[in-house]
């Protein structure tokens, strides 16, 4: 059910609105400040990419970059 919502235009807009908000930016900064947070953010991004309709080639590039960073 959550995957369906994330793949909908409304779900994608909600995510983008939150990520670009001051609260979202602060939350991401705080999470990335720890090793566990880096892994969690990477996992969330990897899970969200297919629901957002990212192509397999682009997803491979993004996943590769995240693997190197995390």
C-alpha positions as CSV (number, residue, x, y, z in Angstrom):
1,X,0.0,0.0,0.0
2,X,2.8,2.4,0.9
3,X,4.6,1.5,-2.3
4,X,1.5,2.4,-4.3
5,X,1.2,5.7,-2.6
6,X,4.9,6.5,-3.1
7,X,4.5,5.7,-6.8
8,X,1.6,8.1,-7.2
9,X,2.1,11.7,-8.1
10,X,0.6,12.8,-4.8
11,X,3.0,10.6,-2.8
12,X,6.0,11.8,-4.8
13,X,4.9,15.4,-4.3
14,X,4.5,14.8,-0.6
15,X,8.0,13.3,-0.3
16,X,9.6,16.1,-2.3
17,X,7.8,18.8,-0.3
18,X,9.0,17.3,2.9
19,X,12.6,16.7,1.8
20,X,12.8,20.3,0.6
21,X,11.3,21.8,3.7
22,X,13.4,23.1,6.6
23,X,12.2,20.3,8.8
24,X,13.1,17.7,6.2
25,X,16.5,19.1,5.5
26,X,17.3,19.2,9.2
27,X,16.1,15.6,9.7
28,X,18.3,14.4,6.9
29,X,21.3,16.3,8.2
30,X,20.8,14.8,11.7
31,X,20.4,11.3,10.3
32,X,23.4,11.5,8.0
33,X,25.5,12.6,10.9
34,X,25.7,9.0,12.2
35,X,26.9,5.8,10.5
36,X,23.5,4.1,11.3
37,X,21.7,7.1,9.9
38,X,23.8,7.0,6.7
39,X,22.8,3.3,6.2
40,X,19.2,4.0,7.0
41,X,19.0,6.9,4.5
42,X,20.7,4.8,1.8
43,X,18.3,2.0,2.4
44,X,15.3,4.3,2.2
45,X,16.6,5.8,-1.0
46,X,17.2,2.4,-2.6
47,X,13.7,1.3,-1.6
48,X,12.1,4.5,-2.9
49,X,13.8,4.6,-6.3
50,X,11.8,1.8,-8.0
51,X,8.5,3.3,-6.6
52,X,9.5,6.6,-8.2
53,X,9.8,5.1,-11.6
54,X,13.6,5.5,-11.9
55,X,15.0,3.5,-14.8
56,X,17.2,0.5,-14.1
57,X,20.3,2.2,-15.6
58,X,19.9,5.3,-13.5
59,X,19.0,3.2,-10.5
60,X,22.3,1.2,-10.9
61,X,24.3,4.4,-11.0
62,X,22.6,5.9,-7.9
63,X,22.9,2.6,-6.0
64,X,26.6,2.3,-7.0
65,X,27.2,5.8,-5.7
66,X,25.3,5.2,-2.5
67,X,27.3,2.0,-1.9
68,X,30.6,3.8,-2.2
69,X,29.5,6.6,0.1
70,X,27.9,4.4,2.7
